[in-house]
Structure formats: structure tokens, C-alpha cells
Amino acid sequence: MSNVGSWPAKAGRLWLREMRHLLPPTIYFFCAFNIIVLTTNLLARTYWFAMSNFLAATLLALLVGKAVLVANKLRGIDRFRNAPLIKPILFKTVFYSLFVLLFRIIELMIHFSFDNDGFRVAFNEAVEAFTWRRFAAIQIWLFTCFLIYVSATEISAALGPGRLRQLMFGPR
């Protein structure tokens, strides 16, 4: 009887495979969101770095990376596989944007449920602090970041494995 691999080895391979899928969007969104935070701080404040904003952008990048990983497992995500590139790019951009919006709402609801004052009090405080301008600005940036990310991944997939990397970083 041949043993293909022990349980820890299989778990390790699964973890590495998942990390290979999770790291590219997480690193991209980490950089993108922190650039957005940095430029916003430079424009709106007299200082250029705020640790709380950096941590919030980093957590949002992890959330988005996780959302992309989960969304890629859904069947409908490759709906326009053989269509002109604009269709899958726009479809995935809207899909990911809505998916992350849903994740943001669920995360907020979980936060409310653990609030010491209770769900209702925390929810009412959040409603009072809510501003449409901030919400819209975040969604516009998310959409733009997703548009860039999805465009790059779709073009890379259309060119073939490693071809975009070779075009960008190798000799032409």
C-alpha cells in the first residue's frame, strides 16, 4: 500500500495552494488601500501617517483578499469565460464590489452583536455616524481598485501562464 502523503503534508499542500491564491489580491489591495489612505491623509490632514488608518486599510485588504478567494470558488464567476475581455472584466468588477460590500455589512453586524451596550445601541450609533459621502467614496475606490485588479488578471489569463510577467519584467 503506497502512502501518497500524511495528513499534515496534505494539509500543508492545501494551505500553500490557498496562500498562492490569497496573496496576490491581498498584496495588491494592501498597497492600493494604503496609498489611498496616505494620499487622503496628506490632503485632509497636516500629518502623513496614522497608524489606525494604516491598520484599517490593512484589515480591509485582508478582507478583500478573502472575499476574492471565496468569490472565485463560486460557479457563476466565470460566466463570460469566452466573451470579449470587457464583459468578464466588468462582470467580475461589479461582482467583487458587491461581494465586498456584503462582507463589509456582515462584518459590521458581527461587530454590533458583540458590543457591550447591545446590538440595538451599537446599530443606532452607527446609523448616526454614517455618512453617504464616506460610504460612496469607499465604494468608488473599491470599484476602481477591482477594475484594475480584474483587468490585470483577465489580461494575464488571456495571454497565458507567465506571459504577462515575462512581458512586464523580462526582455521583450
N, C-alpha and C positions, 0 to 999 in steps of 0.2 A: 504494500500500500504506500503510495507516494504522498508525502505531505507537501502540499503546494505552499503552505506558509502557516505560521502560527497566528493565533488570533491577534496578538499585539502587532505583528508585522502587517497583517491585513488592515488593521485599524490605522496604522501609521501611513500606509499607502493611500488609504481613503482620505486621511487628513491632509496629506501632501497634495493630492489631486484637488481637494476642495480649496486649499490655500492658493493653488495656482490659478483657480478661477476667481477667488475673492480678492487677491492682492492687486491686480491691475485696476479695477474700478475704485478700490479703496484708496490706492496711492494717487490716482488721478483726482478723485474728489477731495482728498486731503489737501493736495496742492491748490486746486481750484478754490475751495471754500476758504482756505487760509489767505489766499491772495485777495479774495473778496473782502474778508474781514479786515485785512491790513489796509487796503485802499479805503474802505469805509471809515476806519479809524483815522486815517490820515486826512480825509475830507471833513469828517464831522467833529473831530476832537483835536486837542492840542498834543496828544501823545500818539505814538505809532504802534504800541503793543499793549494788549490787555490779555492777561492770562485766561480770564473767564471766557472771553470771546474766542481765543485760540482753542480752549478745551471744548467749547460748544461746537466750533467748526469741525474739530477732530471727531467728536462723537457723531455729528451729522454725517461725516464721511464714512464712518464705520456703519452707520445705519443705512446709508445709501448703498454701500458695498454689499451689505447683507440683503437689501431689497433687490438689487440687481441679480444676485446669486439665486434668490428664491424665484424671482420673475423668470429667469432663464430656464427654470425647471418646468414652467407651465407650458402646456401644449400649444396654446394659441399665439405664443410669442413669435413663432416663425411663420405666421400667416401669409406673408408676402415673400417667401423664400426666393422665387424665380422671377419676381416682378422687377421693374426698373428700380435702381437703388433708392430713389426718392421715397417710394412707398414704404419699404421696410424701415427706412431711417425715420420718417415722420411717425409711422405707427408705433415703433419702439420708443421714440422720444415721448410721445403722448402717454403710452402705456406705462413707462417707467415713472414719468412725472405723477401720474395718478396713483400709481402703486406707492410711491414715496409719500405722497400726500396722505394716503390711507394709513401708512406706517406712522407718520407724524401724529395723526389723530389718535391712533390706538396707543402710542407711547404716552401721549398727554393724558388720555383717560386712565392708563395704568398709574401714572404719577398722581392723578387726582384720587384714585382709590386708596392710595397709601398715605394720603395727607392726614396729619394728626387731627385737624379740625373736622374732618369728614369730607366725603365726596362733594356734597352739595355746596359747602362753603368754599372749597377749593375751586369748584367749577364756576361759581359766581364771581370769585376774584379773578379768574382767568378771563371770563367774559368782559369784566370791567376793564381789564388791562389790554384786551385785544384791540389791535388797530389794523384796519384793512390795508393801509399803505405798507406796513411791515410785512403782512401776510402776502400781499401781491408782489412785493419786491423779492421776497424769498422764493416764491413760485416762479417768477420770471427768471431769476438766476438759476434755479434748479432746471428749468426747461432749457435754458441756453447751455448749461453745462452738459445736460443729457444730449442735446443736439450735437455738440462737439464730440462727446464720447461715442455716441452711436454712429455718427458719420465715420469716425476713425475705425471703429470695429467692423462696420459693414464694408468699408473700402478694403480693409485688411483681409477680410474673409473673401471678398471678390477677387483680390489679387492672388490669393493662395497663401499657404502657410509660410511665414518667414519673409515673404516678398516685400511687404511694407517696411519691415525692419531693415532689410537689405537696401531698399531704396533710400531710406532716411539716414542710415548710419554707415552703409557700405559704399564702396566705389560704384559709380554708375557706368 
